[in-house]
Amino acid sequence: AAGADGALQPVKTEPLTGITYVDTGLENETTYRYVVRAVRKEGEAAAYGEPSMVATATPVDRTPPEAPANLLAIPSETAVRLTWTASASTDVATYAIYRASGTGAFVRIGTTPAANIVYTDRDVKRGERYRYAVTALDRARTPKESTRANVARVGVP
């Protein structure tokens, strides 16, 4: 096997007895190339067949990060400050912040880098009631999104 541009290197030094092999310890989002050769052993001697056609595989991370937790919403007359406990996952790139007015549907209103666990929503109106939720998105080429943290409900004074 080899990365997309590297020379092919043996993955297994001993011949397999079956017709399947699982390659582990690979990096997601990296393309690997594989060939297979038949090997016949007679005592210490070995005869190798021609390599197969090249097959490629690109492992993909399909596991979303863990959700953030303990979302709190702190209202003032002109803004709502949100804070939460960071996701326990190590591959979080950003947090997405969602808001719903009254009983309406959640709409994403912003994102913040993973290093931040605070967001201030300044687009609020006095006397309105809002619900907030936060999710975590990972660093994958096609980011996966966690489930939502608890919903925080707040009224703007």
TORKOL-4160 file (C-alpha; in steps of 0.2 Angstrom, whole numbers, padded with zeros to 4 digits, m for minus):
157
<pt num="1" X="0000" Y="0000" Z="0000"/>
<pt num="2" X="0005" Y="0018" Z="m0002"/>
<pt num="3" X="m0002" Y="0036" Z="0000"/>
<pt num="4" X="m0008" Y="0043" Z="m0017"/>
<pt num="5" X="0009" Y="0049" Z="m0023"/>
<pt num="6" X="0021" Y="0037" Z="m0014"/>
<pt num="7" X="0029" Y="0021" Z="m0019"/>
<pt num="8" X="0021" Y="0005" Z="m0015"/>
<pt num="9" X="0027" Y="m0003" Z="0001"/>
<pt num="10" X="0022" Y="m0020" Z="0008"/>
<pt num="11" X="0008" Y="m0020" Z="0021"/>
<pt num="12" X="0011" Y="m0038" Z="0025"/>
<pt num="13" X="0028" Y="m0046" Z="0024"/>
<pt num="14" X="0021" Y="m0064" Z="0026"/>
<pt num="15" X="0008" Y="m0071" Z="0014"/>
<pt num="16" X="m0010" Y="m0071" Z="0019"/>
<pt num="17" X="m0019" Y="m0088" Z="0020"/>
<pt num="18" X="m0036" Y="m0080" Z="0016"/>
<pt num="19" X="m0042" Y="m0069" Z="0003"/>
<pt num="20" X="m0046" Y="m0054" Z="0014"/>
<pt num="21" X="m0036" Y="m0041" Z="0024"/>
<pt num="22" X="m0040" Y="m0026" Z="0035"/>
<pt num="23" X="m0028" Y="m0012" Z="0035"/>
<pt num="24" X="m0029" Y="m0002" Z="0051"/>
<pt num="25" X="m0020" Y="0013" Z="0058"/>
<pt num="26" X="m0024" Y="0024" Z="0043"/>
<pt num="27" X="m0027" Y="0042" Z="0042"/>
<pt num="28" X="m0045" Y="0048" Z="0037"/>
<pt num="29" X="m0046" Y="0059" Z="0021"/>
<pt num="30" X="m0030" Y="0051" Z="0014"/>
<pt num="31" X="m0031" Y="0041" Z="m0002"/>
<pt num="32" X="m0021" Y="0024" Z="m0001"/>
<pt num="33" X="m0017" Y="0013" Z="m0016"/>
<pt num="34" X="m0016" Y="m0006" Z="m0015"/>
<pt num="35" X="m0010" Y="m0021" Z="m0026"/>
<pt num="36" X="m0011" Y="m0039" Z="m0022"/>
<pt num="37" X="0001" Y="m0053" Z="m0028"/>
<pt num="38" X="m0001" Y="m0072" Z="m0027"/>
<pt num="39" X="0014" Y="m0080" Z="m0018"/>
<pt num="40" X="0018" Y="m0098" Z="m0019"/>
<pt num="41" X="0030" Y="m0105" Z="m0006"/>
<pt num="42" X="0040" Y="m0121" Z="m0007"/>
<pt num="43" X="0050" Y="m0123" Z="0008"/>
<pt num="44" X="0061" Y="m0108" Z="0009"/>
<pt num="45" X="0058" Y="m0103" Z="m0009"/>
<pt num="46" X="0044" Y="m0091" Z="m0015"/>
<pt num="47" X="0037" Y="m0087" Z="m0032"/>
<pt num="48" X="0028" Y="m0071" Z="m0034"/>
<pt num="49" X="0014" Y="m0068" Z="m0047"/>
<pt num="50" X="0011" Y="m0052" Z="m0056"/>
<pt num="51" X="0004" Y="m0037" Z="m0046"/>
<pt num="52" X="m0015" Y="m0035" Z="m0048"/>
<pt num="53" X="m0022" Y="m0018" Z="m0055"/>
<pt num="54" X="m0021" Y="m0004" Z="m0042"/>
<pt num="55" X="m0036" Y="m0002" Z="m0031"/>
<pt num="56" X="m0038" Y="0014" Z="m0021"/>
<pt num="57" X="m0047" Y="0018" Z="m0005"/>
<pt num="58" X="m0050" Y="0034" Z="0005"/>
<pt num="59" X="m0055" Y="0031" Z="0023"/>
<pt num="60" X="m0068" Y="0044" Z="0029"/>
<pt num="61" X="m0073" Y="0049" Z="0046"/>
<pt num="62" X="m0091" Y="0047" Z="0048"/>
<pt num="63" X="m0092" Y="0049" Z="0067"/>
<pt num="64" X="m0099" Y="0066" Z="0073"/>
<pt num="65" X="m0091" Y="0074" Z="0088"/>
<pt num="66" X="m0099" Y="0073" Z="0105"/>
<pt num="67" X="m0112" Y="0087" Z="0109"/>
<pt num="68" X="m0107" Y="0102" Z="0119"/>
<pt num="69" X="m0116" Y="0103" Z="0136"/>
<pt num="70" X="m0123" Y="0114" Z="0149"/>
<pt num="71" X="m0129" Y="0128" Z="0138"/>
<pt num="72" X="m0133" Y="0144" Z="0148"/>
<pt num="73" X="m0141" Y="0160" Z="0141"/>
<pt num="74" X="m0139" Y="0176" Z="0150"/>
<pt num="75" X="m0150" Y="0190" Z="0144"/>
<pt num="76" X="m0148" Y="0209" Z="0144"/>
<pt num="77" X="m0158" Y="0223" Z="0136"/>
<pt num="78" X="m0147" Y="0223" Z="0120"/>
<pt num="79" X="m0140" Y="0205" Z="0119"/>
<pt num="80" X="m0140" Y="0187" Z="0125"/>
<pt num="81" X="m0124" Y="0180" Z="0130"/>
<pt num="82" X="m0122" Y="0161" Z="0128"/>
<pt num="83" X="m0109" Y="0150" Z="0136"/>
<pt num="84" X="m0107" Y="0131" Z="0137"/>
<pt num="85" X="m0096" Y="0117" Z="0141"/>
<pt num="86" X="m0085" Y="0111" Z="0127"/>
<pt num="87" X="m0087" Y="0095" Z="0118"/>
<pt num="88" X="m0076" Y="0081" Z="0125"/>
<pt num="89" X="m0071" Y="0076" Z="0107"/>
<pt num="90" X="m0053" Y="0082" Z="0102"/>
<pt num="91" X="m0057" Y="0085" Z="0083"/>
<pt num="92" X="m0070" Y="0099" Z="0085"/>
<pt num="93" X="m0066" Y="0114" Z="0074"/>
<pt num="94" X="m0081" Y="0125" Z="0077"/>
<pt num="95" X="m0097" Y="0127" Z="0086"/>
<pt num="96" X="m0113" Y="0132" Z="0078"/>
<pt num="97" X="m0126" Y="0143" Z="0087"/>
<pt num="98" X="m0145" Y="0141" Z="0084"/>
<pt num="99" X="m0159" Y="0152" Z="0089"/>
<pt num="100" X="m0178" Y="0151" Z="0088"/>
<pt num="101" X="m0190" Y="0164" Z="0092"/>
<pt num="102" X="m0205" Y="0159" Z="0102"/>
<pt num="103" X="m0211" Y="0142" Z="0096"/>
<pt num="104" X="m0203" Y="0144" Z="0079"/>
<pt num="105" X="m0189" Y="0133" Z="0071"/>
<pt num="106" X="m0171" Y="0134" Z="0075"/>
<pt num="107" X="m0160" Y="0144" Z="0063"/>
<pt num="108" X="m0141" Y="0144" Z="0063"/>
<pt num="109" X="m0136" Y="0162" Z="0068"/>
<pt num="110" X="m0117" Y="0160" Z="0069"/>
<pt num="111" X="m0102" Y="0150" Z="0072"/>
<pt num="112" X="m0087" Y="0152" Z="0083"/>
<pt num="113" X="m0070" Y="0143" Z="0083"/>
<pt num="114" X="m0068" Y="0128" Z="0095"/>
<pt num="115" X="m0057" Y="0138" Z="0107"/>
<pt num="116" X="m0072" Y="0149" Z="0111"/>
<pt num="117" X="m0086" Y="0143" Z="0122"/>
<pt num="118" X="m0095" Y="0160" Z="0123"/>
<pt num="119" X="m0106" Y="0168" Z="0110"/>
<pt num="120" X="m0115" Y="0185" Z="0111"/>
<pt num="121" X="m0131" Y="0187" Z="0101"/>
<pt num="122" X="m0134" Y="0206" Z="0098"/>
<pt num="123" X="m0148" Y="0203" Z="0086"/>
<pt num="124" X="m0162" Y="0202" Z="0099"/>
<pt num="125" X="m0177" Y="0212" Z="0103"/>
<pt num="126" X="m0183" Y="0218" Z="0120"/>
<pt num="127" X="m0199" Y="0208" Z="0126"/>
<pt num="128" X="m0195" Y="0193" Z="0115"/>
<pt num="129" X="m0193" Y="0175" Z="0120"/>
<pt num="130" X="m0179" Y="0165" Z="0112"/>
<pt num="131" X="m0173" Y="0147" Z="0113"/>
<pt num="132" X="m0154" Y="0143" Z="0109"/>
<pt num="133" X="m0145" Y="0127" Z="0105"/>
<pt num="134" X="m0126" Y="0124" Z="0101"/>
<pt num="135" X="m0118" Y="0110" Z="0091"/>
<pt num="136" X="m0100" Y="0105" Z="0088"/>
<pt num="137" X="m0093" Y="0102" Z="0070"/>
<pt num="138" X="m0077" Y="0092" Z="0067"/>
<pt num="139" X="m0062" Y="0095" Z="0056"/>
<pt num="140" X="m0066" Y="0083" Z="0043"/>
<pt num="141" X="m0066" Y="0088" Z="0024"/>
<pt num="142" X="m0085" Y="0086" Z="0025"/>
<pt num="143" X="m0088" Y="0091" Z="0043"/>
<pt num="144" X="m0100" Y="0081" Z="0054"/>
<pt num="145" X="m0111" Y="0090" Z="0066"/>
<pt num="146" X="m0115" Y="0084" Z="0084"/>
<pt num="147" X="m0133" Y="0083" Z="0091"/>
<pt num="148" X="m0138" Y="0099" Z="0100"/>
<pt num="149" X="m0133" Y="0104" Z="0118"/>
<pt num="150" X="m0148" Y="0106" Z="0129"/>
<pt num="151" X="m0160" Y="0120" Z="0124"/>
<pt num="152" X="m0158" Y="0136" Z="0134"/>
<pt num="153" X="m0174" Y="0147" Z="0135"/>
<pt num="154" X="m0173" Y="0166" Z="0139"/>
<pt num="155" X="m0183" Y="0182" Z="0138"/>
<pt num="156" X="m0175" Y="0198" Z="0134"/>
<pt num="157" X="m0180" Y="0211" Z="0147"/>
